[in-house]
Amino acid sequence: MLWLAGRIAWPLSAAAFCGILWLGSQALIPVVIREAIDEGLVPGDMNAVLSWAAVLLGLGVVQSVSGTVRRRLNMYNSLSAGFRTVQLVVRQAHLLGSTLERRVDEGEMVSLGTSDMNALGSAFDIVGRTVGALVSVVLVAVVLLDQSATLGMMLIVAVPAIVLTMGYTLRPLHRRQSDYRDLQGEMTSRLTDVVAGLRVLRGVGGEIPFARSYRERSQRVRKAGAQVAGAEALIRAAQVLLPGLLVGTVTWIGARAAVTGAVTGAVTPGELVAFYAYAAFLVEPLGTFTETADRFARAHVAARRAVALLAMEPDSGGPGAAPGPVDAPTGELTDQTSGLTVALGTLHVVVAPTADGVRLADRLGGYTDAPVRLDGTLLTGLPPDEVRRRVLVVDNRARLFSGTLRAALDPHGAADDLAIAEALRVASAEDVVALLPDGLDTAITADGRRFSGGQRQRLVLARAVLADPDVLIVVDPTSAVDAHTEDVIARRLRTARAGRTTVLVSASPLLLDQADQVSFVEGGRVAATGTHRELLAAEAGYRLVIQRETGEIAPAATPCTPSTPSTRLATRGSGE
């Protein structure tokens, strides 16, 4: 929060100055009224009344102008602090890359960009009023000490006592807000999960169990919210009760002084009116103090969440990375963890369990600190931007972002229509674009939800082909398409990526038959390497994996004919 305050120091200072003028002018109004009564109304001097009325009008103008400017500055400070927080979070998310998804829930990120942003902004919104309230209370205390030592001392003692009491009531609120914020983040994560997986839930009949689980969690959030509301109700009651007691006490003492002369010196009618006006005025700054404590308690919870995210370090790409660009790779890509070696310019398919395949892809893409070498150089020793430019990883978590389809396929706007059309042809996605009303200029929703699973998978593959990286790594690129389309994609991808290094993690015989080299990973290590037919003939474990993929019994020791598209159609749904 101090960093945010430093970034908007001038607007904050201007808001504080306007806050002083705004509440300071209000604090002087009882003095003007007192003088107008004692010097004008009581002796019957209308000139004095008019003079003090002009002063009162001037204070009203100052109050109006400064209040308007203060409100505008406070709004600027609030929005600036909130959106700067979002900028920091987005920048940190960019730096963390794939690490973010493994360490932070989606609901937590959504809450940071919504409720936490508003909480931090509201704390900066009230700064101008708080400074003005503090200065005005000091000003009132000085005036009252001059008029009545008893009232002045009472104010000096009562105001800190009220603030401390309100601070004590904020302790349970702070704790309950933190618990409520945790549950709210979990609930948001559940909500994003059900929106993303609604089609899957309907397919397996899981709507009722999930709805039951969601209802239970929502009740926990409701109860936590009720506890927060109870603490807030106590604070709101105290905001009215404690200043009200002070107003009543000041009024009673002032009235008694006017009637009995108990306070040293005679109390004039103007001073009695001023006493009551000051007591009524103090409700505003005292309420501001308690509201400030409440807002800063909320902001503290939000800031702690944001700082926890900003303190995270990416898994790789430390300060030891070499500066400047690197040349295109001319050697092998090797993963020392699994023992995988991928020759330059080849189509290499890795057969591995899903979890091992995803971890392998993350390592080959430089998303972890694992010892992976490109041209003999560790990826962790290269600039992260260069690694991202040279090596592209695409898995089943890849998404299409909202906007036009053209922008989703070519985010940098560097490709022409012919290049995009060729990439779509390689991914066998021309029919997807042909069905759209405006073709490539059709607006799509977040994550391309208007498309089926197979259509979205082909569009993501087309985007990867269009990027044309030196090394392309794709996990299950055809798991959601029919066998005929898969065969077309396999042949076109091999041709389009000729001379470039391509690594596919898949157990599809149609892809395996197009591979220059196949590696079979078992237990996290490469157990065998060769062509598809060589491994079918020599590796029993490999044959079992392929049998599970095709539903066929592959020959053990004779060269085999790869599964035809028609056979694959009989054993695998289209996913469309």
C-alpha positions as CSV (number, residue, x, y, z in Angstrom):
1,M,0.0,0.0,0.0
2,L,2.9,2.3,0.7
3,W,4.1,1.7,-2.9
4,L,0.7,2.5,-4.3
5,A,0.6,5.7,-2.1
6,G,4.0,6.7,-3.5
7,R,2.7,6.3,-7.1
8,I,-0.2,8.7,-6.5
9,A,1.5,11.0,-3.9
10,W,0.4,14.2,-5.6
11,P,-3.3,13.3,-6.0
12,L,-3.3,12.0,-2.4
13,S,-1.7,15.2,-1.1
14,A,-4.2,17.3,-3.1
15,A,-7.1,15.3,-1.8
16,A,-5.8,15.7,1.8
17,F,-5.5,19.5,1.3
18,C,-9.0,19.7,-0.1
19,G,-10.2,17.6,2.8
20,I,-8.7,20.1,5.2
21,L,-10.5,23.0,3.5
22,W,-13.7,21.0,3.3
23,L,-14.0,20.0,7.0
24,G,-12.0,23.0,8.2
25,S,-14.5,25.4,6.7
26,Q,-17.3,23.5,8.4
27,A,-15.5,23.6,11.7
28,L,-15.3,27.4,11.5
29,I,-19.0,27.9,10.8
30,P,-20.0,27.6,14.5
31,V,-17.5,30.4,15.3
32,V,-19.1,32.6,12.7
33,I,-22.6,31.9,14.0
34,R,-21.5,32.7,17.5
35,E,-20.1,36.0,16.5
36,A,-23.2,36.8,14.4
37,I,-25.4,36.2,17.4
38,D,-23.3,37.9,20.0
39,E,-22.1,40.9,18.0
40,G,-25.1,41.3,15.7
41,L,-28.4,39.8,16.8
42,V,-28.1,40.4,20.6
43,P,-27.2,44.1,20.3
44,G,-29.3,44.6,17.2
45,D,-26.5,45.6,14.9
46,M,-27.6,44.5,11.4
47,N,-24.4,45.6,9.8
48,A,-22.5,43.1,11.9
49,V,-25.1,40.4,11.0
50,L,-24.7,41.1,7.3
51,S,-20.9,41.1,7.6
52,W,-20.8,37.7,9.4
53,A,-23.4,36.4,6.9
54,A,-21.0,37.3,4.1
55,V,-18.2,35.4,5.9
56,L,-20.6,32.4,6.3
57,L,-21.4,32.5,2.6
58,G,-17.7,32.6,1.8
59,L,-17.1,29.5,4.0
60,G,-20.0,27.8,2.2
61,V,-18.4,28.5,-1.1
62,V,-15.0,27.2,0.0
63,Q,-16.7,24.1,1.5
64,S,-18.7,23.4,-1.8
65,V,-15.7,23.9,-4.1
66,S,-13.2,22.0,-2.0
67,G,-15.7,19.2,-1.4
68,T,-16.3,18.8,-5.1
69,V,-12.6,18.7,-5.9
70,R,-11.9,16.4,-3.0
71,R,-14.5,13.9,-4.2
72,R,-13.1,13.9,-7.7
73,L,-9.6,13.4,-6.4
74,N,-10.7,10.6,-4.0
75,M,-12.4,8.8,-6.9
76,Y,-9.2,9.1,-9.0
77,N,-7.1,7.8,-6.1
78,S,-9.6,4.9,-5.6
79,L,-9.6,3.9,-9.2
80,S,-5.8,4.4,-9.6
81,A,-5.0,2.3,-6.6
82,G,-7.4,-0.5,-7.7
83,F,-6.3,-0.7,-11.3
84,R,-2.6,-0.3,-10.4
85,T,-3.1,-3.4,-8.2
86,V,-4.7,-5.2,-11.1
87,Q,-1.7,-4.2,-13.3
88,L,0.7,-5.6,-10.8
89,V,-1.2,-8.8,-10.5
90,V,-1.4,-9.2,-14.3
91,R,2.3,-8.5,-14.7
92,Q,3.1,-11.0,-12.0
93,A,0.8,-13.6,-13.6
94,H,2.7,-13.0,-16.8
95,L,6.1,-13.6,-15.1
96,L,4.9,-16.7,-13.3
97,G,3.5,-18.2,-16.5
98,S,2.5,-21.8,-16.1
99,T,3.6,-21.7,-12.4
100,L,0.5,-19.6,-11.7
101,E,-2.0,-22.3,-12.6
102,R,-0.3,-24.8,-10.3
103,R,0.0,-22.4,-7.3
104,V,-3.1,-20.1,-7.4
105,D,-6.7,-21.0,-7.9
106,E,-8.7,-19.3,-10.6
107,G,-11.2,-18.1,-8.0
108,E,-8.3,-16.4,-6.1
109,M,-7.3,-14.5,-9.2
110,V,-10.9,-13.4,-9.9
111,S,-11.3,-12.2,-6.3
112,L,-8.0,-10.2,-6.6
113,G,-9.3,-8.5,-9.7
114,T,-12.8,-7.7,-8.2
115,S,-13.4,-7.5,-4.5
116,D,-9.8,-7.0,-3.4
117,M,-9.3,-4.3,-6.0
118,N,-12.3,-2.5,-4.7
119,A,-11.2,-2.9,-1.0
120,L,-7.8,-1.4,-1.8
121,G,-9.4,1.4,-3.8
122,S,-11.8,2.3,-1.0
123,A,-9.0,2.7,1.5
124,F,-7.4,5.4,-0.7
125,D,-10.7,7.0,-1.4
126,I,-11.1,8.0,2.3
127,V,-7.6,9.4,2.8
128,G,-8.6,13.0,2.0
129,R,-11.6,12.9,4.4
130,T,-9.5,11.3,7.2
131,V,-6.8,14.0,7.0
132,G,-9.5,16.7,7.0
133,A,-11.3,15.1,9.9
134,L,-8.1,15.0,12.0
135,V,-7.3,18.6,11.3
136,S,-10.9,19.8,12.0
137,V,-11.0,17.9,15.3
138,V,-7.8,19.7,16.4
139,L,-9.3,23.0,15.3
140,V,-12.5,22.4,17.3
141,A,-10.5,21.4,20.3
142,V,-8.5,24.6,20.2
143,V,-11.7,26.8,19.8
144,L,-13.5,25.0,22.7
145,L,-10.5,25.3,25.0
146,D,-10.5,29.0,24.3
147,Q,-14.3,29.2,25.2
148,S,-14.4,26.5,27.9
149,A,-11.6,24.6,29.4
150,T,-14.0,21.9,30.6
151,L,-15.5,21.3,27.2
152,G,-12.1,21.5,25.5
153,M,-10.5,18.9,27.8
154,M,-13.6,16.7,27.5
155,L,-13.2,16.7,23.7
156,I,-9.5,16.0,23.9
157,V,-10.1,13.0,26.1
158,A,-13.4,11.7,24.5
159,V,-12.3,11.7,20.9
160,P,-9.2,9.3,21.4
161,A,-11.4,7.2,23.7
162,I,-14.0,6.8,21.0
163,V,-11.4,6.0,18.4
164,L,-9.8,3.3,20.6
165,T,-13.1,1.8,21.4
166,M,-14.0,1.6,17.7
167,G,-10.6,0.0,17.1
168,Y,-11.3,-2.7,19.6
169,T,-14.6,-3.5,17.9
170,L,-12.7,-3.8,14.6
171,R,-10.6,-6.8,15.8
172,P,-13.4,-9.5,15.4
173,L,-14.4,-7.9,12.1
174,H,-10.9,-8.1,10.7
175,R,-10.7,-11.8,11.6
176,R,-14.1,-12.6,10.2
177,Q,-13.4,-10.7,7.0
178,S,-10.3,-12.8,6.5
179,D,-12.2,-16.0,6.9
180,Y,-15.0,-14.8,4.7
181,R,-12.5,-13.8,2.0
182,D,-11.0,-17.3,2.1
183,L,-14.4,-19.0,1.7
184,Q,-15.3,-16.5,-1.0
185,G,-12.2,-17.4,-3.0
186,E,-13.0,-21.1,-2.7
187,M,-16.6,-20.5,-3.9
188,T,-15.4,-18.5,-6.9
189,S,-13.1,-21.3,-7.8
190,R,-15.9,-23.8,-7.6
191,L,-18.1,-21.5,-9.8
192,T,-15.4,-21.2,-12.5
193,D,-14.9,-24.9,-12.4
194,V,-18.6,-25.7,-13.0
195,V,-18.8,-23.1,-15.8
196,A,-15.8,-24.6,-17.5
197,G,-16.9,-28.2,-17.0
198,L,-20.6,-27.9,-17.4
199,R,-20.6,-30.0,-20.6
200,V,-18.6,-32.8,-18.8
201,L,-20.9,-32.7,-15.8
202,R,-23.9,-33.1,-18.0
203,G,-22.3,-35.9,-19.8
204,V,-21.6,-38.0,-16.7
205,G,-24.7,-37.0,-14.9
206,G,-22.9,-35.1,-12.2
207,E,-25.1,-32.0,-11.9
208,I,-27.0,-33.1,-8.8
209,P,-24.0,-34.1,-6.7
210,F,-22.2,-31.0,-7.7
211,A,-25.2,-28.8,-7.0
212,R,-25.4,-30.4,-3.6
213,S,-21.8,-29.7,-2.9
214,Y,-22.1,-26.2,-4.2
215,R,-25.1,-25.6,-1.9
216,E,-23.2,-26.8,1.1
217,R,-20.3,-24.5,0.4
218,S,-22.6,-21.6,-0.3
219,Q,-24.2,-22.0,3.1
220,R,-20.7,-21.8,4.7
221,V,-20.1,-18.6,2.8
222,R,-23.5,-17.3,3.8
223,K,-22.8,-18.0,7.5
224,A,-19.4,-16.4,7.3
225,G,-21.0,-13.4,5.6
226,A,-23.6,-13.2,8.4
227,Q,-20.8,-13.1,11.0
228,V,-19.1,-10.3,9.1
229,A,-22.5,-8.5,8.9
230,G,-22.9,-8.9,12.7
231,A,-19.6,-7.3,13.4
232,E,-20.3,-4.5,10.9
233,A,-23.7,-3.9,12.6
234,L,-22.0,-3.5,15.9
235,I,-19.5,-1.0,14.4
236,R,-22.3,0.9,12.7
237,A,-24.2,1.1,16.0
238,A,-21.1,2.3,17.8
239,Q,-20.6,4.9,15.1
240,V,-24.0,6.4,16.0
241,L,-24.0,5.8,19.8
242,L,-20.6,7.0,20.9
243,P,-20.7,10.3,18.9
244,G,-24.3,10.7,20.0
245,L,-23.3,10.4,23.6
246,L,-20.6,13.0,23.1
247,V,-23.1,15.4,21.4
248,G,-25.6,15.0,24.2
249,T,-22.9,15.5,26.9
250,V,-21.5,18.7,25.2
251,T,-25.0,20.1,24.8
252,W,-26.0,19.3,28.4
253,I,-22.8,20.9,29.8
254,G,-23.2,24.0,27.6
255,A,-26.9,24.4,28.5
256,R,-26.1,24.0,32.2
257,A,-23.3,26.6,31.9
258,A,-25.7,29.1,30.2
259,V,-28.3,28.6,33.0
260,T,-26.2,28.3,36.1
261,G,-22.9,29.8,35.1
262,A,-21.1,26.7,36.2
263,V,-18.4,27.0,33.6
264,T,-15.8,29.7,34.3
265,G,-16.9,32.9,32.7
266,A,-20.4,33.8,31.5
267,V,-21.7,31.7,28.6
268,T,-23.4,33.9,26.0
269,P,-26.3,32.8,23.7
270,G,-23.9,32.6,20.8
271,E,-21.5,30.4,22.7
272,L,-24.4,28.1,23.7
273,V,-25.4,27.7,20.0
274,A,-21.8,27.2,19.1
275,F,-21.4,24.4,21.7
276,Y,-24.3,22.5,20.2
277,A,-23.1,23.1,16.6
278,Y,-19.7,21.8,17.5
279,A,-21.1,18.7,19.1
280,A,-23.3,18.1,16.0
281,F,-20.3,18.7,13.8
282,L,-18.1,16.2,15.6
283,V,-20.4,13.4,14.4
284,E,-18.9,13.8,10.9
285,P,-15.1,13.4,11.7
286,L,-15.7,10.7,14.4
287,G,-17.7,8.7,11.8
288,T,-14.9,9.2,9.4
289,F,-12.4,7.8,11.8
290,T,-14.3,4.6,12.4
291,E,-15.0,4.3,8.7
292,T,-11.3,4.7,8.0
293,A,-10.5,1.9,10.4
294,D,-13.1,-0.3,8.8
295,R,-11.8,0.3,5.3
296,F,-8.2,-0.1,6.1
297,A,-9.0,-3.4,7.9
298,R,-10.6,-4.6,4.7
299,A,-7.7,-3.3,2.6
300,H,-5.2,-5.0,4.9
301,V,-6.9,-8.4,4.1
302,A,-6.9,-7.6,0.4
303,A,-3.3,-6.3,0.4
304,R,-2.1,-9.5,2.2
305,R,-3.6,-11.6,-0.6
306,A,-2.0,-9.5,-3.3
307,V,1.4,-9.4,-1.7
308,A,1.3,-13.2,-1.3
309,L,0.9,-13.5,-5.1
310,L,3.5,-10.8,-5.9
311,A,6.0,-12.5,-3.6
312,M,5.9,-15.8,-5.7
313,E,8.9,-16.5,-7.8
314,P,8.8,-18.3,-11.2
315,D,10.3,-21.7,-11.4
316,S,12.9,-20.7,-13.9
317,G,14.4,-17.8,-15.8
318,G,16.5,-16.4,-13.0
319,P,19.1,-13.6,-13.1
320,G,21.7,-16.0,-14.5
321,A,20.0,-16.0,-17.9
322,A,22.3,-14.8,-20.7
323,P,21.3,-11.5,-22.2
324,G,20.4,-10.9,-25.8
325,P,18.9,-13.2,-28.5
326,V,20.2,-16.6,-29.4
327,D,20.6,-18.3,-32.8
328,A,18.1,-20.8,-34.1
329,P,18.8,-24.3,-32.7
330,T,21.2,-26.5,-34.6
331,G,21.4,-29.4,-32.3
332,E,19.4,-31.8,-30.1
333,L,16.8,-31.2,-27.5
334,T,17.4,-33.4,-24.5
335,D,15.7,-34.0,-21.2
336,Q,18.0,-35.4,-18.6
337,T,15.2,-36.3,-16.3
338,S,13.6,-38.8,-18.6
339,G,16.5,-39.5,-20.9
340,L,14.6,-38.2,-24.0
341,T,16.6,-37.0,-27.0
342,V,14.9,-35.3,-29.9
343,A,17.0,-34.8,-33.1
344,L,16.9,-31.5,-34.9
345,G,14.2,-31.1,-37.6
346,T,12.4,-34.4,-36.8
347,L,8.8,-35.3,-36.0
348,H,9.2,-37.1,-32.6
349,V,6.2,-38.7,-30.9
350,V,6.4,-39.6,-27.2
351,V,4.1,-42.4,-25.8
352,A,3.6,-41.7,-22.1
353,P,0.9,-41.7,-19.5
354,T,-1.0,-38.4,-19.5
355,A,0.6,-37.1,-16.2
356,D,4.1,-38.0,-17.3
357,G,3.5,-36.5,-20.8
358,V,2.3,-33.1,-19.4
359,R,5.3,-32.9,-17.0
360,L,7.6,-33.8,-19.9
361,A,6.1,-31.0,-22.0
362,D,6.5,-28.5,-19.2
363,R,10.1,-29.5,-18.8
364,L,10.9,-29.3,-22.6
365,G,9.2,-25.9,-22.7
366,G,11.4,-24.5,-19.9
367,Y,8.5,-24.0,-17.5
368,T,10.4,-25.8,-14.7
369,D,14.0,-25.8,-13.5
370,A,14.6,-29.3,-14.8
371,P,17.9,-29.9,-16.7
372,V,16.7,-29.6,-20.3
373,R,19.3,-28.7,-23.0
374,L,18.9,-27.1,-26.4
375,D,22.0,-27.2,-28.5
376,G,23.8,-28.3,-25.3
377,T,22.7,-25.1,-23.4
378,L,20.4,-25.4,-20.4
379,L,17.1,-23.7,-21.0
380,T,17.3,-22.1,-17.6
381,G,20.5,-20.4,-18.8
382,L,18.7,-18.7,-21.7
383,P,16.6,-15.5,-21.6
384,P,13.0,-16.5,-20.8
385,D,11.7,-14.4,-23.7
386,E,14.0,-16.3,-26.1
387,V,12.9,-19.7,-24.7
388,R,9.2,-18.7,-25.2
389,R,10.0,-17.5,-28.8
390,R,12.0,-20.6,-29.8
391,V,10.0,-23.3,-28.0
392,L,6.2,-23.4,-28.0
393,V,4.2,-25.8,-25.8
394,V,0.5,-26.6,-26.5
395,D,-1.5,-28.8,-24.2
396,N,-5.1,-29.5,-23.6
397,R,-5.3,-26.5,-21.2
398,A,-4.6,-24.1,-24.1
399,R,-7.3,-21.5,-24.6
400,L,-8.8,-19.2,-27.1
401,F,-9.3,-15.7,-25.8
402,S,-12.3,-13.5,-26.5
403,G,-12.2,-11.2,-29.5
404,T,-12.2,-12.0,-33.2
405,L,-11.1,-15.4,-34.4
406,R,-8.3,-13.7,-36.4
407,A,-6.9,-12.1,-33.3
408,A,-7.2,-15.4,-31.4
409,L,-5.2,-17.2,-34.1
410,D,-2.7,-14.4,-34.7
411,P,-2.4,-12.4,-31.5
412,H,0.6,-10.3,-32.9
413,G,-1.2,-9.5,-36.2
414,A,1.8,-10.5,-38.2
415,A,0.2,-13.1,-40.5
416,D,-1.7,-12.5,-43.7
417,D,-4.9,-14.3,-44.8
418,L,-2.9,-16.8,-46.8
419,A,-0.7,-17.8,-43.9
420,I,-3.8,-18.2,-41.6
421,A,-5.6,-20.2,-44.2
422,E,-2.6,-22.6,-44.6
423,A,-2.4,-23.1,-40.8
424,L,-6.1,-23.8,-40.7
425,R,-5.7,-26.3,-43.6
426,V,-2.9,-28.1,-41.7
427,A,-5.1,-28.4,-38.6
428,S,-8.1,-29.4,-40.8
429,A,-10.1,-26.5,-39.4
430,E,-11.2,-24.8,-42.6
431,D,-14.7,-26.1,-42.1
432,V,-14.9,-24.5,-38.7
433,V,-14.2,-21.1,-40.1
434,A,-16.5,-21.7,-43.1
435,L,-19.5,-22.1,-40.7
436,L,-18.9,-18.8,-39.0
437,P,-21.0,-15.8,-40.2
438,D,-18.1,-13.4,-40.6
439,G,-15.3,-15.9,-41.1
440,L,-12.1,-14.9,-39.4
441,D,-13.6,-11.6,-38.2
442,T,-16.3,-13.4,-36.2
443,A,-16.3,-12.5,-32.5
444,I,-15.8,-15.4,-30.2
445,T,-16.4,-15.7,-26.5
446,A,-13.8,-16.5,-23.8
447,D,-12.2,-19.9,-24.3
448,G,-14.1,-20.3,-27.6
449,R,-17.1,-21.8,-25.9
450,R,-19.2,-21.6,-29.1
451,F,-17.0,-24.3,-30.6
452,S,-17.1,-28.0,-29.8
453,G,-14.1,-29.7,-28.1
454,G,-12.8,-31.0,-31.4
455,Q,-13.2,-27.7,-33.2
456,R,-11.5,-25.8,-30.4
457,Q,-8.6,-28.3,-30.4
458,R,-8.1,-27.9,-34.1
459,L,-8.1,-24.1,-33.8
460,V,-5.6,-24.2,-31.1
461,L,-3.4,-26.5,-33.2
462,A,-3.8,-24.0,-36.1
463,R,-2.6,-21.2,-33.9
464,A,0.5,-23.2,-32.9
465,V,1.3,-24.0,-36.6
466,L,0.9,-20.4,-37.5
467,A,3.4,-19.3,-34.8
468,D,6.0,-21.5,-36.6
469,P,8.4,-21.9,-33.6
470,D,11.7,-23.7,-33.9
471,V,10.5,-26.4,-31.5
472,L,6.8,-27.2,-31.3
473,I,5.6,-29.5,-28.4
474,V,2.0,-30.6,-28.5
475,V,0.2,-32.8,-26.0
476,D,-2.6,-35.0,-27.4
477,P,-3.2,-32.8,-30.5
478,T,-6.0,-35.0,-31.9
479,S,-7.7,-36.6,-28.9
480,A,-11.0,-34.9,-29.6
481,V,-11.3,-35.4,-33.4
482,D,-12.5,-38.4,-35.4
483,A,-10.1,-40.8,-37.0
484,H,-10.4,-39.5,-40.6
485,T,-9.6,-36.0,-39.5
486,E,-6.8,-37.2,-37.3
487,D,-5.2,-39.0,-40.3
488,V,-5.4,-35.8,-42.4
489,I,-3.9,-33.7,-39.6
490,A,-1.0,-36.2,-39.1
491,R,0.0,-36.1,-42.7
492,R,-0.4,-32.4,-43.2
493,L,1.4,-31.6,-39.9
494,R,4.4,-33.7,-41.0
495,T,4.6,-31.8,-44.3
496,A,4.1,-28.3,-42.8
497,R,6.7,-28.9,-40.1
498,A,9.4,-30.4,-42.4
499,G,12.8,-29.1,-41.2
500,R,11.4,-28.0,-37.9
501,T,11.5,-29.9,-34.6
502,T,8.1,-31.2,-33.5
503,V,7.4,-33.3,-30.4
504,L,4.0,-34.8,-30.0
505,V,2.9,-36.6,-26.8
506,S,0.3,-39.1,-28.0
507,A,-0.5,-42.8,-28.3
508,S,-2.4,-42.4,-31.5
509,P,-1.2,-45.0,-34.1
510,L,-2.1,-42.5,-36.9
511,L,0.4,-40.0,-35.5
512,L,2.9,-42.6,-34.5
513,D,3.0,-43.9,-38.1
514,Q,4.0,-40.5,-39.4
515,A,6.8,-40.0,-36.8
516,D,10.5,-40.1,-37.7
517,Q,11.2,-41.4,-34.2
518,V,9.0,-42.7,-31.3
519,S,10.0,-42.8,-27.6
520,F,8.2,-45.0,-25.1
521,V,8.2,-43.6,-21.6
522,E,7.5,-45.9,-18.7
523,G,7.9,-44.9,-15.0
524,G,9.0,-41.5,-16.0
525,R,12.0,-42.7,-18.1
526,V,12.5,-43.5,-21.8
527,A,12.2,-47.3,-21.9
528,A,12.7,-47.7,-25.7
529,T,13.2,-45.6,-28.8
530,G,12.6,-46.5,-32.5
531,T,10.0,-46.3,-35.2
532,H,6.4,-47.2,-34.5
533,R,6.7,-50.6,-36.2
534,E,10.0,-51.4,-34.5
535,L,8.6,-50.8,-31.1
536,L,5.4,-52.8,-31.8
537,A,7.6,-55.7,-32.8
538,A,10.0,-55.5,-29.9
539,E,8.3,-53.9,-26.9
540,A,5.5,-55.7,-25.1
541,G,4.7,-52.7,-22.9
542,Y,4.4,-50.5,-25.9
543,R,2.1,-52.9,-27.6
544,L,-0.2,-52.9,-24.6
545,V,-0.5,-49.1,-24.7
546,I,-1.3,-49.1,-28.4
547,Q,-3.9,-51.9,-27.8
548,R,-5.7,-49.8,-25.2
549,E,-5.7,-46.9,-27.7
550,T,-7.1,-48.8,-30.7
551,G,-9.0,-51.7,-29.1
552,E,-7.0,-54.1,-31.3
553,I,-4.5,-56.8,-30.7
554,A,-1.3,-55.8,-32.4
555,P,1.1,-58.5,-33.7
556,A,4.1,-59.1,-31.4
557,A,7.0,-59.9,-33.7
558,T,6.0,-59.1,-37.3
559,P,5.9,-55.8,-39.0
560,C,2.5,-54.4,-38.6
561,T,0.2,-52.3,-40.7
562,P,-0.9,-49.2,-38.9
563,S,-4.5,-48.8,-38.0
564,T,-6.6,-47.4,-40.9
565,P,-8.9,-44.4,-40.4
566,S,-11.9,-46.7,-40.9
567,T,-10.7,-49.0,-38.0
568,R,-10.1,-46.0,-35.8
569,L,-13.6,-44.7,-36.5
570,A,-15.0,-47.9,-35.1
571,T,-13.0,-47.6,-31.9
572,R,-13.1,-43.9,-31.2
573,G,-15.8,-41.3,-31.2
574,S,-15.5,-38.1,-33.2
575,G,-15.5,-35.7,-30.3
576,E,-17.4,-33.3,-32.4
